């Protein structure tokens, strides 16, 4: 699958300079014809100038005629997580850098039906592009299709609906590859920590979320950890309800530790679960006689909290030993796609723009701290 070179360059800039965004100013040329209404003098020159202006606008992004702003609607499934707040800030900062762009952001508070209403409201308000970070992509699909039918450029991020006619561009990542990255990091740690272990002797617990087909693809890989390292065996695998995610995770981690105080690795769907697992381990390590030197937590996604826990593992103060992540500079990427500033040749199946995946441990976390901790 193809990767986006522009994203690689943006991330490289972030790491080198410590900036959150690498801004790109867009031109002010008209997107349509500015041919004179009457008279023939200089008509050829006017048409030539119009062609140059239109070409420049196409190359640099969408602009509007007569000083009218290009309007972007951002529909977030939720706004109450650190990651979502960072995404919203990145998109807002990118829009603020272009005086010809105006942004409207609506949050659905984790309710898919509310998000449908929000998308319809953005259509009614007459935006030019809609960015969708979905609660449930299938539920949002019809609303996104109505937006496209209204001539609005639709970009969806993270999860893709089965109806590819409902969006113009999808910013995605391979869920399988995210899961594989976690397994690879866990496998390397298992070999380093238990070099002489017999096959099937290293106990692994899975904290998953099978609520959608795409999420299930990631979690299914976790359950295949023995295919990556025969020393590993999954002793427990927990599914969680998205609406009661944190509470159920905390309960299941407690159950996991009670049933298997000799647990060795915990694979997490997201770093919220990883931080909950770490808290439970530290709370119970004395009472349950847990050997924290022989417990490794591995997760997808990053946050300030999980990144700091990863750093503490270098001194034996945390069991979080590996993070697999993506979405570095995704807010800028979303803005670029809303402005139609992307190479169509890099779209897989003519629709999907795949992001890169990064594996972070204590040996390379310095390369990412400027972005994650800023």
Secondary structure by P-SEA (a helix, b strand, c coil): ccccaaaaaaaaaaaacccccbbbbbbbcccccccccccccaaaaaaaaaaaaaaaaaaccccccccccbbbbbbbcccccaaaaaaaaaaaaaaaacccbbbbbbbccccaaaaaaaaaaaaaacccbbbbbccccccaaaaaaaaaaabbbbbbccccccccccccccccccaaaaaaaaaaaaaaaaaaaccccccccbbbbbbcccccaaaaaaaaaaaacccccccccccbbbbbbccaaaaaaaaaaaaaaaacccccbbbbccaaaaaaaaaaaaacccccccccccbbbbbccccaaaaaaaaacccccccccbbbbcccaaaaaaaaaaaccccccccccccbbbbbbbbbcccccccccccccc
